[in-house]
Amino acid sequence: METTKTKFIKAEEITRKWHLIDATGKSFGRLASQIARLLLGKHKVEFAPQSDLGDYVVVINARDIKITGKKLTQKMYRHYSGYQGGMKITPMSKVMEKYPERVLEKAVRLMLPKNIVGRQMYRRLRVNAGPKHSHEAQQPIPMDPMKRRKE
């Protein structure tokens, strides 16, 4: 009986694509999970959990994302300064008013691995509140992450 060996892709063999996603009217959590999937590289045949094969993702219109339920009033973002009484709590509604891109960035970041590879993946995410982005030179491929397609 012949055994097959698992082929691991080398760093120089990785091809990274640029994806452009319009967040207008998309559900918050579902969009975040699809973006994390692209950053992880799970849509590729060569996927291995220990390797960084993901693509670049540019998101536009983050302020027009659809937030369902009571998340705007009940979801809180916490930041602790390290000092006694230094807990800062901000509701999602205030964060969406001032920095709408941070809401999506935070959701995606928490879906990625909590290690060096996860931080490298997170650096390939670009989120813009409006329709303009500065990555036209990379020719990102417009896509709808909610629809499945074969690569």
Order of alpha helices (4+ residues) and beta strands (2+ residues): beta-alpha-beta-alpha-beta-beta-alpha-alpha-alpha-beta-beta
